[in-house]
């Protein structure tokens, strides 16, 4: 079963509390409990999250879902982009001693993130910030580390994003005035491998793209 996230209203007493306990202990779910601020929270299982909520208040309900988006979407993005990158590096290092090049992928969002990109920008910013210290740590092992900071490339993901939100990367002035070809990214990765002086640096590959606020 995939990681289960469950929201239970009225979760601090009666039927709601019974559901909370079962979902936490039997399904190992992340449970978000919504109940009145005045409700007793002494029986909350340790792995659940209590968000005091008056469900008749539109503002309270909105705040609940804002918190859920931040806590769970944020954590997932950080886990994939940042922790996933670090995990791969840790496993690769013993196999690369004396002849290795690590090329990570950051993003222009790491430096110019826009509204709605908090988690993504943070995850890619972490990758950019680990480049130099990681390069210094691995230099005695003859392993180089660089990060490519791509702008807008013609990928299926970007095409789907632009279809939903017209004012997305690729519609801003660029020179050359086009999206990058994925092969140009691969060509740049090849150049990093072939040039032994490139080390400990984040290199933008973005056709002068600068993200507006």
N, C-alpha and C positions, 0 to 999 in steps of 0.2 A: 504494500500500500504506500502511495506517495505521502509525503509529510502532510498531516491533516491540521488545518486551522479552522476552529469552530467558534462562532459567536453565539452566546446563550444569554438571552434577556431574562431578567428575574432569576438570576443564577445563584443568589445567596440564600435561598430558602426553598423548601418544598420540592416540587417536581424539577424546577430549574437546577437546584443544588444537586439533586440526585443525578441529573444528566451531566453536570460538571464533573462530579467525582468519577462517574463511569467512563466518560470520554478521556479524562486524564489518566486513569489507572488501567483501563482496558485497551484503549485505542492509542494511548501515548500521544494524544493530540495537544496542540497549542490551543488553549481555551481562553477566549476573551469573555469576561463576565460583565454584563451591563445590568446595573441595579441602582436603585435610588441611593444618593449620597448618605442617607440616614440608615441604610441597611447595615447589619452587622457583618463585618468582613473577617471575623475570627476563624471561620471554617473554610477559608479559601485554600485549596491545594496549592502547594508551593510553586508548581510549574505553570499556574494560570495567571492571567492578568486581569485585575479588577479596574474597570473604568466607571467611576460614578456617573450615572446617566439618568436623567428624567426623559423617558422616551416620548413624552408629550412636548418636549422642547426641541424644535428643529435645530437650534444651535448645538445643543448637547449631542444630538445624533450625528450631526455633521462633524463635530469634534472627534467622536468615536471613530468614524471612518477615516478621517485625516490621520489619526494616530495609527490605525491599522495599516494604512498605506505606507506610512513612514517606517514602522517597526518591521513589517514583514516583507514588503517589496524592497526596502532598503537593505535589509539583511541578506536577502537572496542575491541581489545584484553585487553587493560586497563579497559575498561568498564565492560567486562564480568568477567575477573579474579579478578581484584582489587575492583572496585566499587560494583560488584555483591556480592562479599564476605562480604564487609562492610555493604551493605544493609541488607543482611540476618542476620548478627550479631546484628545490631540495632533492628531488629524486634524480635529477639529471647530473648534478655536480660530480658525483663519484665517477661517472662515465666520461666526463669531459676534461679531466685533469690533464694538463700539458698541451691541450689542443682544442679549446672550446670557444664558441661564440654563442651568447644568449641574446636573442632579439625579442624584446617584449613589444606589445602593442598598447600604446596609450591612446589619447584622443585630444583633439583641440578643446574638447569640453573640459579637460583637466585644468585648462588655463582660462577658458572663457565660457564656463558653463552658463546655461540659460535657465530661466524659470522652468520648473518641471524636471530638471536634470540633476537634482541634488545628489541622489544616490549614484547615478552614473558618473557624474563629475568627480565625486569623492573617490569612487573605485578606480577610475583612470588616473586621478591625481596621485593616488597611493603608488600606482605602478611607476609613474614618472619620478616620484620622490625616492623610490628605492634604487633607481638606476645607478647613481654615483656611489652611494655607500656599498652597494652590492659589487660594483666593479672594483672598488678599492679592496674589499674583502677577498675577492677571488683572483686579484692580480697575481699574488704569489703562486697560484695554481696554473697560471698562464691561461686564464679564462677571461674573455672580454664580455662586457655587458653594454648593450645599447637599447634604446627604446625608440620606435618609430611613432610619431605623433601624426596620424593621418587626419586629413580634413574630410571633404565630401567625396566619397567614391561610389561608383555605379555598382551598387550591390543590391540584391533583392530586399534586404532590410531597409535600406534608405528609400528605395522605390515605394515600399509599402507606407513608410512614414510620410513621404511627400504627398501621397494620395490622400492621407487623412488630414494632414496639416500643411496647407500650401506654403506657409512662410517658414520653410525648413531649409537646412543646408543644401546648396545647389541652386537656389533662387537668388542668392546674394552675389554681388559682383566678384568675379574671380579672374585671374589671368594666369594661365589660359582660361578662357571663359567656358569651362565645361567641367563635368565631373571627372574624377580620376578613374583610370582603367585599373582594375585589380592587378593586371600584369605589371603596371608601373610600380605598384606596391612591392610585388615580388622582385622586380628588377632592383629596387632600392635595397631590399633585404640582401640580395646577392652582392650589391656593392659594399654593404657593411661587412659581410663575410670576407670579401676579397681585399679590403683595405685594413691592414693591421694597426693603423694609427687611430682608427675610430673606436673609442672606448669611453664608457662612463658618461654618455651624452644622450639627451633627448633631442631627436631631430624631426623638425616639422616637415611634413610632406603634404602641403595644403593649398598650393596655388594662390597664396596670399589671403586665404580665407580668414577673416576675423569676425567672430560671432557678435552680433549686436545684442544689447540688453533684451 
